């Protein structure tokens, strides 16, 4: 065959074969379609169903678009929005860098719920990273804010629906391989893994979190810096203050006790003040125990409460004996003076934030100064209503709180050296992102659960963060927004959970907090507040496991508080994670592209043959 004719023939085949593949690529982002199991109502009862979810992530501004048909319930739409946040969090990219498009299509109305959340998160990660999804894998499970996969119902029905689609591997939440079903009025226990294998030949696998699931779907694992098995966390930076304050509060307790016993006051008043003395002594004993265990931040917290109680006793006795309300007025004015001094230090720090150490101390000081301001307002309100003893309590509380605001400014001065200065505009941007993040988490939790104590606290903290943001207290706003998100997240993760799950969550939260502290140190700073909350959490592990989980998660959030630092930097201070290829249980293939290429080759053969025919005809004319 003539070389010219052969070249035309081969080029036609190759170009036409590659053209559909090139055209199938999105201009920005990769479109991912994933099959998601669900359940639907029929005349015979609940049956398994499958719907298609197509996810496309493009550069944008953090908007989330959801298109569903048939119209889905609100929690399914909330799952889409939340999946975008969790996926961004796992990859450590700013949610506001992208726009997220979710298209849900089903053959018939399906029952709503959060069980699509994990699959949608996987599809979102795949779209951001440009990974292919294995069509032989399917999963069900709610996505929790920390990336873990939460429990759901209707597992057997969903696997049955997956079988009709030819699925080979089905992922379920950890701990749900053994379930109970009601059949002919009897409750039977079913091992889902064995049942699915024997009835449908489907391999069922439990997964702990989205990172585990990503591997089965794509063959890729998230690459992250791995903390050492044991991260040493201590609060030695505050050791000297804790020891000196303990000596001082012990002396104050003895002086106050003698004063209470020696002065002539009414029996009822004596009993009331003696109860305060008992509480103060309990706090001092606990502080002593914490000091012996090198928990210096926790000891400082105990000493703080003891000082408020002891000073309240002393000031109340003075007012009882003198009947002079000016003592109360002077006390409030003294608290205000402490606060004014604290605010002056805070203003200086705001214009010179030196890395994570300085930032955390600033946030701690701002929060304490705001609390002191509110306490002083309460003190004046009670004073003008002639509730002098309540006014004394609030004034003492405010004074001690203002002192701690000053203390954290001193800690910053001593410890934040050699770190990069952060502009206030970056902190402001960070705060706006954190508030939006917390708001979404709260709305998602309320959609799933309704209302409970943790969600009430979350809403209050979110309101506080919004108010602080409006007042320019951006560091404090970040801390309260983190706290708000932690509480709504914990309410989701522990929703209807038993004691075993709570223990597992506690260990995971503790491990992740230690890892976050390690990574913060690796980035060049010492996260003093994160270390303090980590230590404080350890004191609640036996008495209040949920409280400990909240504090450990708060510690982690504080350690990662400077994640979003645009607009001065194009990327966040925390490096975006990478993914690496590894072998999977099932082979991952680019099925769509292979199909496109084969189809293109066939078309290329036809076009090439036509080109050769006319070329020959032209040559022999």
C-alpha positions as CSV (number, residue, x, y, z in Angstrom):
1,X,0.0,0.0,0.0
2,X,1.2,3.5,-0.8
3,X,2.9,5.1,2.3
4,X,0.8,8.3,1.9
5,X,-2.4,6.2,1.8
6,X,-1.3,4.2,4.9
7,X,-0.5,7.4,6.8
8,X,-3.9,8.9,6.0
9,X,-5.6,5.7,7.1
10,X,-3.8,5.4,10.5
11,X,-4.1,9.1,11.4
12,X,-7.9,9.0,10.7
13,X,-8.3,6.0,13.0
14,X,-6.2,7.5,15.9
15,X,-7.6,11.0,15.7
16,X,-11.2,9.8,15.5
17,X,-10.6,7.3,18.3
18,X,-9.2,9.9,20.6
19,X,-11.7,12.7,19.7
20,X,-14.7,11.3,21.8
21,X,-12.3,10.9,24.8
22,X,-11.2,14.5,24.5
23,X,-14.7,15.8,24.1
24,X,-15.9,13.8,27.1
25,X,-13.5,15.8,29.4
26,X,-15.1,18.7,31.3
27,X,-13.6,22.1,30.7
28,X,-13.3,22.5,34.5
29,X,-13.6,19.6,36.8
30,X,-14.5,16.0,36.2
31,X,-18.1,14.8,36.0
32,X,-18.7,11.7,38.2
33,X,-21.7,9.6,38.1
34,X,-22.2,7.1,41.0
35,X,-25.0,4.7,41.6
36,X,-26.5,5.1,45.1
37,X,-28.7,2.5,46.8
38,X,-32.0,3.6,48.4
39,X,-35.4,2.2,49.3
40,X,-38.9,2.8,47.9
41,X,-42.4,2.1,49.0
42,X,-44.4,-0.5,47.0
43,X,-47.7,-2.3,47.6
44,X,-45.6,-5.2,48.9
45,X,-43.7,-3.1,51.3
46,X,-40.2,-1.6,51.2
47,X,-38.0,-2.6,48.2
48,X,-34.4,-1.8,47.2
49,X,-33.9,0.9,44.6
50,X,-31.0,2.6,42.9
51,X,-30.6,6.2,41.7
52,X,-27.9,8.0,39.8
53,X,-26.1,10.9,41.3
54,X,-23.9,13.0,39.0
55,X,-21.4,15.3,40.7
56,X,-19.4,18.0,39.0
57,X,-17.0,20.3,40.9
58,X,-15.7,23.4,39.2
59,X,-13.7,26.4,40.4
60,X,-16.1,28.8,42.0
61,X,-17.1,30.6,45.2
62,X,-18.5,27.8,47.4
63,X,-22.0,27.6,45.9
64,X,-23.9,24.3,45.9
65,X,-26.5,23.5,43.3
66,X,-28.9,20.5,43.7
67,X,-31.2,19.2,40.9
68,X,-33.4,16.3,41.8
69,X,-36.1,14.4,40.0
70,X,-38.4,13.1,41.2
71,X,-38.3,15.8,43.9
72,X,-36.4,14.5,46.9
73,X,-36.9,15.2,50.6
74,X,-35.1,18.0,52.3
75,X,-32.5,15.7,54.1
76,X,-31.3,14.3,50.7
77,X,-30.7,17.8,49.5
78,X,-28.9,18.6,52.8
79,X,-26.8,15.5,52.3
80,X,-25.5,16.9,49.0
81,X,-24.5,20.2,50.6
82,X,-22.9,18.5,53.5
83,X,-21.0,16.1,51.3
84,X,-19.4,19.1,49.6
85,X,-18.1,20.4,53.0
86,X,-16.8,17.1,54.2
87,X,-15.1,16.3,50.9
88,X,-13.3,19.7,51.0
89,X,-12.4,19.1,54.7
90,X,-10.9,15.7,53.9
91,X,-8.8,17.1,51.0
92,X,-8.0,20.2,53.1
93,X,-9.1,22.6,50.4
94,X,-11.2,25.7,51.0
95,X,-14.8,25.0,50.3
96,X,-15.2,28.4,48.8
97,X,-12.7,27.6,46.0
98,X,-15.3,25.5,44.1
99,X,-18.9,25.4,43.0
100,X,-20.6,22.0,43.5
101,X,-23.3,20.6,41.1
102,X,-25.4,17.6,42.2
103,X,-27.9,16.0,39.8
104,X,-30.1,13.2,41.3
105,X,-32.1,11.0,39.0
106,X,-34.4,8.1,40.0
107,X,-36.9,6.0,38.2
108,X,-39.5,6.5,40.9
109,X,-39.9,8.4,44.2
110,X,-37.4,7.1,46.9
111,X,-37.6,7.5,50.6
112,X,-35.4,10.4,51.7
113,X,-32.7,10.3,54.3
114,X,-29.0,10.9,55.0
115,X,-27.9,7.4,53.7
116,X,-26.6,8.8,50.4
117,X,-24.2,11.2,52.2
118,X,-21.1,8.9,52.1
119,X,-21.5,8.0,48.5
120,X,-22.0,11.7,47.5
121,X,-18.8,12.5,49.5
122,X,-16.8,9.9,47.6
123,X,-18.1,11.3,44.2
124,X,-17.2,14.8,45.3
125,X,-13.7,13.9,46.2
126,X,-13.4,12.0,42.9
127,X,-14.6,15.0,41.0
128,X,-12.1,17.4,42.7
129,X,-9.2,15.0,42.2
130,X,-10.2,13.7,38.7
131,X,-10.5,10.1,39.8
132,X,-12.5,7.4,38.1
133,X,-15.2,5.5,40.0
134,X,-15.5,1.7,39.8
135,X,-19.0,1.0,38.6
136,X,-19.0,-2.4,40.3
137,X,-18.8,-0.8,43.8
138,X,-21.7,0.7,45.7
139,X,-22.1,2.0,49.2
140,X,-24.7,3.2,51.8
141,X,-24.1,5.2,54.9
142,X,-24.6,8.7,56.4
143,X,-21.5,10.9,56.3
144,X,-20.5,12.4,59.6
145,X,-18.8,15.8,59.9
146,X,-15.5,14.1,60.8
147,X,-15.6,11.9,57.7
148,X,-16.7,8.7,59.4
149,X,-19.6,6.7,57.9
150,X,-22.7,6.7,60.1
151,X,-25.3,3.9,60.6
152,X,-28.4,3.7,58.4
153,X,-31.4,1.4,57.9
154,X,-32.7,-0.9,55.1
155,X,-29.3,-2.5,54.4
156,X,-30.7,-5.8,53.0
157,X,-33.2,-4.1,50.8
158,X,-30.5,-1.8,49.4
159,X,-28.2,-4.8,48.7
160,X,-31.0,-6.5,46.9
161,X,-31.4,-3.4,44.7
162,X,-27.7,-3.4,44.1
163,X,-27.8,-7.0,42.9
164,X,-30.3,-6.0,40.2
165,X,-27.6,-3.6,39.0
166,X,-24.9,-6.3,38.9
167,X,-22.9,-4.8,41.7
168,X,-20.0,-6.9,43.0
169,X,-18.9,-5.0,46.1
170,X,-21.2,-3.3,48.6
171,X,-19.8,-1.0,51.4
172,X,-21.7,-0.6,54.6
173,X,-21.0,1.4,57.8
174,X,-18.7,-0.2,60.4
175,X,-20.6,-2.2,63.0
176,X,-23.7,-3.0,60.8
177,X,-22.7,-6.4,59.4
178,X,-25.1,-8.0,61.9
179,X,-28.6,-6.7,61.9
180,X,-32.1,-7.8,63.1
181,X,-35.0,-8.2,60.7
182,X,-38.7,-9.0,61.3
183,X,-39.9,-11.9,59.2
184,X,-43.4,-13.4,59.6
185,X,-43.8,-11.7,62.9
186,X,-40.5,-13.0,64.3
187,X,-37.2,-11.2,64.9
188,X,-34.2,-12.8,63.2
189,X,-30.5,-11.9,63.4
190,X,-28.9,-11.8,60.0
191,X,-25.2,-11.6,59.2
192,X,-25.3,-9.3,56.2
193,X,-21.9,-10.3,54.9
194,X,-22.7,-14.0,54.8
195,X,-26.3,-13.5,53.5
196,X,-25.3,-11.3,50.6
197,X,-22.5,-13.6,49.5
198,X,-24.7,-16.8,49.6
199,X,-27.8,-15.2,48.1
200,X,-26.4,-12.8,45.5
201,X,-22.6,-13.4,45.4
202,X,-22.0,-9.8,46.5
203,X,-19.0,-9.0,48.7
204,X,-20.1,-6.8,51.6
205,X,-17.4,-4.8,53.4
206,X,-17.6,-2.6,56.5
207,X,-15.9,0.8,56.2
208,X,-15.0,3.2,59.0
209,X,-14.8,6.4,57.0
210,X,-14.8,8.0,53.6
211,X,-11.0,7.6,53.2
212,X,-11.5,3.8,53.5
213,X,-14.4,3.9,51.0
214,X,-12.4,6.0,48.5
215,X,-9.9,3.2,48.2
216,X,-12.5,0.6,47.2
217,X,-14.1,3.0,44.7
218,X,-11.0,4.4,43.1
219,X,-7.9,2.5,44.1
220,X,-6.5,5.7,45.6
221,X,-5.6,6.5,49.2
222,X,-5.3,9.9,50.8
223,X,-1.7,10.8,51.6
224,X,-1.3,12.7,54.9
225,X,1.6,13.2,57.3
226,X,1.2,10.5,59.9
227,X,1.7,11.5,63.5
228,X,3.8,9.3,65.7
229,X,2.0,6.6,67.7
230,X,2.2,8.7,70.8
231,X,2.1,12.5,70.7
232,X,3.4,14.2,73.9
233,X,0.9,17.0,74.9
234,X,1.7,19.1,78.0
235,X,0.9,22.5,79.4
236,X,4.3,23.2,81.0
237,X,4.2,26.7,79.5
238,X,1.8,27.6,82.3
239,X,3.3,25.5,85.1
240,X,5.0,28.4,87.1
241,X,1.8,30.4,87.1
242,X,-0.3,27.4,88.2
243,X,2.1,26.6,91.1
244,X,2.2,30.2,92.3
245,X,-1.5,30.8,92.0
246,X,-2.1,27.6,94.0
247,X,0.0,28.8,96.9
248,X,-1.9,32.1,96.8
249,X,-5.4,30.5,96.7
250,X,-4.6,28.2,99.6
251,X,-3.7,31.3,101.7
252,X,-6.8,33.0,100.5
253,X,-8.9,30.0,101.6
254,X,-7.5,30.1,105.1
255,X,-8.0,33.8,105.5
256,X,-11.5,33.6,104.2
257,X,-12.4,30.7,106.4
258,X,-11.2,32.6,109.5
259,X,-13.1,35.7,108.4
260,X,-16.3,33.7,108.0
261,X,-16.0,32.0,111.4
262,X,-15.0,35.2,113.3
263,X,-17.6,37.7,112.0
264,X,-21.1,38.0,113.3
265,X,-23.6,37.4,110.5
266,X,-27.0,35.7,110.4
267,X,-27.2,31.9,110.6
268,X,-28.8,31.6,107.1
269,X,-26.2,33.9,105.6
270,X,-23.5,31.9,107.3
271,X,-24.9,28.6,105.9
272,X,-25.0,30.1,102.3
273,X,-21.5,31.4,102.5
274,X,-20.2,28.2,104.0
275,X,-21.5,26.3,101.0
276,X,-19.4,28.5,98.8
277,X,-16.4,27.8,101.0
278,X,-17.0,24.1,100.6
279,X,-17.1,24.4,96.8
280,X,-13.9,26.5,96.9
281,X,-12.1,23.9,99.0
282,X,-13.3,21.2,96.6
283,X,-11.8,23.2,93.7
284,X,-8.6,23.6,95.6
285,X,-8.3,19.9,96.3
286,X,-9.0,19.1,92.6
287,X,-6.4,21.7,91.6
288,X,-3.9,20.0,93.9
289,X,-4.6,16.6,92.2
290,X,-4.3,18.1,88.7
291,X,-0.9,19.7,89.7
292,X,0.4,16.4,90.9
293,X,-0.6,14.9,87.5
294,X,1.0,17.8,85.6
295,X,-2.4,19.1,84.3
296,X,-1.5,22.7,84.8
297,X,-4.3,24.2,82.6
298,X,-6.9,22.2,84.4
299,X,-5.4,23.2,87.8
300,X,-5.6,26.9,86.7
301,X,-9.3,26.4,85.9
302,X,-9.9,25.0,89.4
303,X,-8.0,27.8,91.0
304,X,-10.0,30.4,88.9
305,X,-13.3,29.1,90.3
306,X,-12.0,28.9,93.8
307,X,-10.9,32.5,93.7
308,X,-14.3,33.7,92.6
309,X,-16.0,31.8,95.4
310,X,-13.6,32.9,98.1
311,X,-13.7,36.6,97.1
312,X,-17.5,36.5,96.9
313,X,-17.5,35.3,100.5
314,X,-15.2,38.0,101.7
315,X,-17.0,40.8,99.9
316,X,-20.4,39.6,100.9
317,X,-19.4,39.7,104.6
318,X,-18.1,43.2,104.2
319,X,-21.4,44.4,102.7
320,X,-23.4,42.5,105.4
321,X,-21.4,44.2,108.2
322,X,-21.2,47.7,106.7
323,X,-24.5,47.8,104.8
324,X,-22.7,50.0,102.3
325,X,-23.6,49.5,98.7
326,X,-20.6,51.6,97.6
327,X,-18.5,48.5,98.3
328,X,-20.4,46.7,95.5
329,X,-20.0,49.7,93.2
330,X,-16.2,49.9,93.8
331,X,-16.0,46.2,93.1
332,X,-17.7,46.5,89.7
333,X,-15.5,49.5,88.9
334,X,-12.4,47.5,89.8
335,X,-13.5,44.7,87.4
336,X,-14.0,47.3,84.7
337,X,-10.5,48.6,85.2
338,X,-9.1,45.1,84.8
339,X,-11.1,44.7,81.6
340,X,-9.9,48.1,80.2
341,X,-6.3,47.0,80.7
342,X,-7.0,43.6,79.0
343,X,-8.7,45.3,76.0
344,X,-5.6,47.6,75.6
345,X,-3.3,44.5,75.4
346,X,-5.7,42.8,73.0
347,X,-5.8,45.8,70.7
348,X,-2.0,45.8,70.5
349,X,-1.9,42.1,69.8
350,X,-4.6,42.3,67.0
351,X,-2.2,44.5,65.0
352,X,0.7,42.1,65.5
353,X,-0.5,38.5,65.2
354,X,2.6,36.2,65.1
355,X,1.6,32.8,63.9
356,X,-0.7,30.2,65.5
357,X,0.6,30.7,69.1
358,X,-0.2,34.4,69.0
359,X,-3.5,33.8,67.2
360,X,-4.7,31.2,69.8
361,X,-3.8,33.4,72.7
362,X,-5.5,36.4,71.1
363,X,-8.7,34.3,70.5
364,X,-8.6,33.1,74.2
365,X,-8.1,36.7,75.4
366,X,-10.9,38.1,73.2
367,X,-13.4,35.5,74.3
368,X,-12.5,36.1,78.0
369,X,-12.7,39.8,77.6
370,X,-16.2,39.6,75.9
371,X,-17.4,37.3,78.8
372,X,-16.0,39.8,81.3
373,X,-17.9,42.6,79.6
374,X,-21.2,40.7,79.7
375,X,-20.6,39.8,83.4
376,X,-20.0,43.5,84.3
377,X,-23.2,44.4,82.5
378,X,-25.0,41.8,84.7
379,X,-23.3,43.2,87.8
380,X,-24.5,46.7,87.1
381,X,-28.0,45.4,86.3
382,X,-28.2,43.7,89.7
383,X,-26.7,46.7,91.4
384,X,-29.3,49.1,90.1
385,X,-32.0,46.6,91.1
386,X,-30.5,46.5,94.6
387,X,-29.6,42.8,94.3
388,X,-26.2,43.5,95.8
389,X,-25.0,40.0,96.5
390,X,-25.7,38.9,93.0
391,X,-23.9,42.0,91.8
392,X,-20.9,41.0,94.0
393,X,-20.8,37.5,92.4
394,X,-20.9,38.8,88.8
395,X,-18.3,41.5,89.6
396,X,-15.8,39.0,91.1
397,X,-16.4,36.6,88.2
398,X,-15.8,39.5,85.7
399,X,-12.6,40.6,87.5
400,X,-11.1,37.1,87.4
401,X,-12.2,36.6,83.8
402,X,-10.5,39.9,82.8
403,X,-7.4,38.8,84.6
404,X,-7.3,35.6,82.5
405,X,-7.7,37.7,79.4
406,X,-4.5,39.6,80.4
407,X,-2.8,36.3,81.3
408,X,-3.2,34.9,77.8
409,X,-1.7,38.1,76.4
410,X,1.3,37.5,78.7
411,X,1.5,33.9,77.5
412,X,1.5,35.1,73.9
413,X,4.3,37.6,74.5
414,X,6.5,34.8,76.1
415,X,5.8,32.1,73.6
416,X,5.1,33.5,70.1
417,X,8.5,34.2,68.8
418,X,9.9,33.8,65.3
419,X,6.6,33.0,63.7
420,X,5.2,34.7,60.5
421,X,3.0,37.7,61.1
422,X,-0.6,37.3,60.0
423,X,-2.7,40.2,58.7
424,X,-6.0,40.9,60.3
425,X,-7.8,40.7,57.0
426,X,-6.8,37.1,56.8
427,X,-8.2,36.4,60.2
428,X,-11.4,38.1,59.1
429,X,-11.7,36.0,56.0
430,X,-11.0,32.9,58.1
431,X,-13.8,33.9,60.5
432,X,-16.4,34.3,57.7
433,X,-15.5,30.8,56.4
434,X,-15.8,29.3,59.9
435,X,-19.1,30.9,60.6
436,X,-20.6,29.6,57.3
437,X,-19.1,26.2,58.0
438,X,-20.7,26.1,61.5
439,X,-24.1,27.4,60.1
440,X,-24.2,24.6,57.5
441,X,-23.3,21.9,60.1
442,X,-26.1,23.2,62.5
443,X,-28.7,23.3,59.7
444,X,-27.8,19.7,58.6
445,X,-28.0,18.5,62.2
446,X,-31.3,20.1,62.8
447,X,-32.7,18.6,59.6
448,X,-31.7,15.1,60.8
449,X,-32.4,15.3,64.5
450,X,-34.7,18.2,65.2
451,X,-33.5,19.8,68.5
452,X,-31.5,18.7,71.6
453,X,-29.3,20.3,74.2
454,X,-26.1,20.2,72.1
455,X,-27.9,21.8,69.1
456,X,-29.2,24.6,71.4
457,X,-25.7,25.2,72.6
458,X,-24.4,25.1,69.0
459,X,-27.0,27.7,67.9
460,X,-26.0,30.0,70.9
461,X,-22.3,29.7,70.0
462,X,-23.1,30.5,66.3
463,X,-25.0,33.6,67.3
464,X,-22.0,34.6,69.6
465,X,-19.6,34.1,66.7
466,X,-21.8,36.3,64.4
467,X,-21.9,39.0,67.0
468,X,-18.2,38.9,67.6
469,X,-17.6,39.1,63.8
470,X,-19.7,42.2,63.6
471,X,-17.7,43.8,66.4
472,X,-14.4,43.0,64.7
473,X,-13.4,40.3,67.2
474,X,-12.5,37.9,64.5
475,X,-10.2,35.5,66.5
476,X,-13.0,35.0,69.1
477,X,-15.5,34.5,66.3
478,X,-13.3,31.7,64.9
479,X,-13.1,29.9,68.2
480,X,-16.9,30.1,68.9
481,X,-17.7,29.0,65.3
482,X,-15.4,26.0,65.8
483,X,-17.1,25.2,69.1
484,X,-20.5,25.6,67.4
485,X,-19.6,23.1,64.7
486,X,-18.1,20.7,67.1
487,X,-21.4,20.5,69.1
488,X,-23.6,20.0,66.1
489,X,-21.2,17.5,64.7
490,X,-21.1,15.5,67.9
491,X,-24.9,15.5,68.1
492,X,-24.9,13.9,64.6
493,X,-22.2,11.4,65.3
494,X,-23.7,10.2,68.6
495,X,-27.3,10.3,67.4
496,X,-28.9,7.2,69.0
497,X,-25.5,5.7,69.8
498,X,-24.8,3.2,72.5
499,X,-22.0,3.2,75.1
500,X,-19.7,1.2,72.8
501,X,-19.9,3.7,70.0
502,X,-19.4,6.6,72.4
503,X,-16.2,4.9,73.7
504,X,-15.0,4.4,70.1
505,X,-15.7,8.0,69.2
506,X,-13.8,9.2,72.3
507,X,-10.7,7.3,71.4
508,X,-10.9,8.5,67.8
509,X,-11.4,12.1,68.9
510,X,-8.5,11.9,71.3
511,X,-6.2,10.4,68.6
512,X,-7.2,13.0,66.0
513,X,-6.7,15.9,68.5
514,X,-3.2,14.6,69.2
515,X,-2.5,14.3,65.5
516,X,-3.7,17.9,64.8
517,X,-1.4,19.2,67.6
518,X,1.5,17.3,66.0
519,X,0.7,18.7,62.5
520,X,0.3,22.3,63.9
521,X,3.8,22.0,65.5
522,X,5.2,20.6,62.2
523,X,3.9,23.8,60.5
524,X,6.1,25.9,62.8
525,X,4.0,26.9,65.8
526,X,3.0,25.7,69.2
527,X,-0.8,25.4,69.6
528,X,-1.0,26.3,73.3
529,X,-4.7,26.5,73.5
530,X,-5.2,23.3,71.6
531,X,-2.8,21.6,74.0
532,X,-4.7,23.2,76.9
533,X,-8.1,21.9,75.8
534,X,-6.6,18.5,75.0
535,X,-5.4,18.3,78.6
536,X,-8.7,19.5,80.0
537,X,-10.6,16.9,78.0
538,X,-8.6,14.2,79.7
539,X,-10.1,15.1,83.0
540,X,-13.6,14.2,81.8
541,X,-12.9,10.8,80.2
542,X,-14.4,8.9,83.1
543,X,-17.0,11.3,84.4
544,X,-18.4,12.8,81.1
545,X,-17.4,11.0,77.9
546,X,-19.5,13.2,75.7
547,X,-18.0,16.3,77.3
548,X,-14.5,14.8,76.7
549,X,-15.3,14.1,73.0
550,X,-16.5,17.7,72.6
551,X,-13.3,19.1,74.2
552,X,-11.0,16.8,72.1
553,X,-12.7,17.8,68.9
554,X,-12.5,21.4,70.0
555,X,-8.8,20.9,70.6
556,X,-8.4,19.6,67.0
557,X,-10.4,22.4,65.6
558,X,-8.3,25.0,67.4
559,X,-5.1,23.4,66.2
560,X,-6.4,23.6,62.6
561,X,-7.9,27.1,63.2
562,X,-5.7,28.8,60.6
563,X,-6.7,26.6,57.8
564,X,-8.3,29.4,55.7
565,X,-6.0,32.4,55.2
566,X,-7.1,33.9,51.9
567,X,-7.1,36.5,50.4
568,X,-3.4,37.3,51.0
569,X,-2.3,33.8,50.1
570,X,-3.5,31.8,47.1
571,X,-3.5,28.6,49.1
572,X,-4.3,27.9,52.7
573,X,-1.6,27.5,55.4
574,X,-2.4,23.8,55.5
575,X,-1.1,21.9,52.4
576,X,-3.8,20.2,50.3
577,X,-3.6,16.4,50.7
578,X,-2.6,14.2,47.8
579,X,-3.9,10.9,46.7
580,X,-1.8,7.9,45.7
581,X,-2.6,4.8,43.7
582,X,-2.7,1.4,45.4
583,X,-4.1,-2.0,44.6
584,X,-7.8,-2.6,45.4
585,X,-10.0,-5.6,46.0
586,X,-11.6,-4.9,42.6
587,X,-9.8,-3.6,39.5
588,X,-10.5,0.1,38.8
589,X,-10.9,0.9,35.1
590,X,-11.8,4.0,33.1
591,X,-14.8,2.2,31.6
592,X,-16.3,5.3,30.0
593,X,-13.1,6.3,28.2
594,X,-12.4,2.8,27.0
595,X,-15.9,2.7,25.5
596,X,-15.4,6.1,23.9
597,X,-12.0,5.0,22.4
598,X,-13.3,1.8,21.0
599,X,-16.3,3.6,19.5
600,X,-14.0,6.2,18.1
601,X,-11.8,3.5,16.5
602,X,-14.7,1.9,14.7
603,X,-15.8,5.3,13.4
604,X,-12.1,5.9,12.5
605,X,-11.9,2.7,10.5
606,X,-15.0,3.7,8.5
607,X,-13.7,7.3,7.9
608,X,-10.2,5.9,7.1
609,X,-11.5,3.4,4.6
610,X,-13.5,6.1,2.9
611,X,-10.5,8.4,2.8
612,X,-8.3,5.6,1.3
613,X,-11.0,4.8,-1.3
614,X,-11.2,8.4,-2.5
615,X,-7.4,8.8,-2.4
616,X,-6.9,5.7,-4.6
617,X,-9.6,6.9,-6.9
618,X,-7.9,10.2,-7.2
619,X,-4.5,8.6,-7.8
620,X,-5.7,6.3,-10.7
621,X,-7.9,8.9,-12.3
